[in-house]
Amino acid sequence: MYTFLEETVASHMTRDVKTVTRDLTVRGLGDLFERDDFNAYPVEEDGQIIGLVTKFDFLKCFAFTPNQMVPRYDDLMKRSVADIMTSEFIYVRSDTKLTRVLQLMVEHRFRSVPAIDSGHRLAGIISREDILRALEACSGSSA
């Protein structure tokens, strides 16, 4: 278990990350969530990450509000990722310790966290599953 204390994001993150653009429609985003079964997509513009859009952001579109008790489905589906994404998001660097990522995930109930390089470009993404695999590997046990 002590080896886990030294592990970093770079050793366990997914490097080949699918991203979306801010002009993708909510309908298109829904199709991606269904096809890929991801929980979040980084939103990329000009090679930099400008936000994060999650399944929760997607579902929030359909929540009833006092102003609109029954949102029009087709109108919602025509909205863009820019309308629903989170532009202020938590990210980590590739050299961040997994212990810190685990702390962030527990505190904020994140399923995944983008890893950014020094130029604010996407280096990868680290998920709960990645952390669980690292914990198992560092414990020396196998399933």
C-alpha positions in Angstrom: 0.0 0.0 0.0 2.9 2.4 0.6 3.7 2.4 -3.1 0.3 4.0 -3.8 1.5 7.1 -1.9 4.1 7.7 -4.6 1.9 7.0 -7.6 1.1 9.9 -10.0 -1.6 10.6 -12.5 0.7 10.2 -15.4 1.1 6.5 -14.7 -2.6 5.7 -14.5 -4.5 8.2 -16.6 -6.2 7.6 -19.9 -4.2 9.5 -22.5 -6.4 9.1 -25.6 -9.3 11.2 -24.5 -12.4 12.1 -26.6 -13.3 15.7 -26.4 -16.2 17.8 -27.6 -16.6 21.3 -28.9 -18.7 24.1 -27.4 -21.0 24.2 -30.5 -22.0 20.5 -30.3 -25.7 20.2 -29.7 -27.2 18.7 -26.6 -28.7 16.1 -28.9 -25.3 15.2 -30.3 -23.9 15.1 -26.7 -26.6 12.7 -25.7 -25.7 10.5 -28.6 -22.0 10.5 -27.5 -22.9 9.7 -23.9 -25.0 6.8 -25.1 -22.4 5.5 -27.5 -19.3 5.9 -25.4 -20.7 5.4 -21.9 -18.5 8.1 -20.6 -19.4 10.3 -17.6 -17.7 13.5 -18.9 -16.1 15.1 -21.9 -13.6 17.8 -21.8 -14.6 20.8 -24.0 -11.8 21.8 -26.3 -11.2 25.0 -28.3 -8.1 25.9 -30.2 -6.2 23.0 -28.5 -7.0 24.2 -25.0 -9.6 22.8 -22.5 -12.2 25.5 -21.8 -14.7 23.4 -19.8 -16.1 20.1 -18.9 -19.5 18.7 -19.7 -20.9 15.8 -17.6 -23.9 13.5 -17.7 -25.1 15.6 -14.7 -24.9 18.8 -16.8 -26.8 17.0 -19.5 -29.6 15.8 -17.1 -29.8 19.3 -15.5 -31.2 20.6 -18.8 -34.3 18.6 -18.2 -35.0 19.6 -14.6 -38.2 21.5 -14.0 -37.9 25.1 -12.8 -40.5 27.6 -11.6 -40.2 29.5 -14.9 -40.6 26.4 -17.1 -42.4 23.4 -15.6 -42.3 21.4 -18.8 -39.3 22.3 -20.9 -39.7 21.7 -24.6 -37.7 18.7 -25.5 -36.8 19.8 -29.0 -35.7 23.2 -27.9 -33.5 21.7 -25.2 -31.9 19.3 -27.6 -31.0 22.2 -30.0 -29.0 24.0 -27.2 -25.2 23.8 -27.4 -22.6 22.4 -25.0 -21.5 26.0 -24.4 -24.9 26.5 -22.7 -24.6 23.7 -20.3 -20.9 23.0 -19.7 -19.0 23.9 -16.6 -16.3 26.4 -17.5 -14.8 26.6 -14.0 -13.7 23.0 -13.3 -11.1 21.3 -11.2 -8.2 19.7 -13.0 -4.9 18.1 -12.0 -1.5 17.9 -13.6 0.2 14.7 -14.8 2.6 14.8 -11.8 -0.2 15.1 -9.2 -0.1 12.3 -6.7 -3.0 9.9 -6.8 -3.6 10.5 -3.1 -4.5 14.1 -4.0 -6.8 13.0 -6.9 -8.5 10.5 -4.6 -9.1 13.3 -2.0 -10.6 15.6 -4.7 -12.9 12.8 -6.0 -14.2 12.0 -2.5 -14.6 15.7 -1.5 -16.4 16.7 -4.7 -17.9 13.4 -5.8 -16.2 13.5 -9.1 -16.1 10.5 -11.3 -13.2 11.7 -13.4 -10.8 14.6 -13.5 -9.0 16.0 -16.5 -5.2 16.1 -16.4 -3.7 19.2 -18.0 -0.1 19.9 -19.1 1.7 23.2 -18.5 0.2 24.8 -21.6 -3.4 24.1 -20.4 -3.6 21.4 -23.0 -5.3 18.1 -22.2 -2.8 15.4 -21.2 -5.4 12.8 -20.2 -8.2 12.0 -17.8 -8.1 10.1 -14.5 -11.2 8.2 -13.4 -12.4 6.4 -10.3 -11.7 3.1 -12.1 -8.1 4.2 -12.7 -7.7 5.0 -9.0 -9.2 1.6 -8.0 -6.9 -0.2 -10.4 -3.9 1.6 -9.0 -4.9 0.8 -5.4 -5.3 -2.9 -6.3 -2.0 -3.0 -8.2 -0.2 -1.3 -5.2 -1.7 -3.6 -2.7 -0.2 -6.6 -4.4 -3.4 -8.5 -4.6 -5.3 -9.6 -7.6 -9.0 -10.2 -8.2 
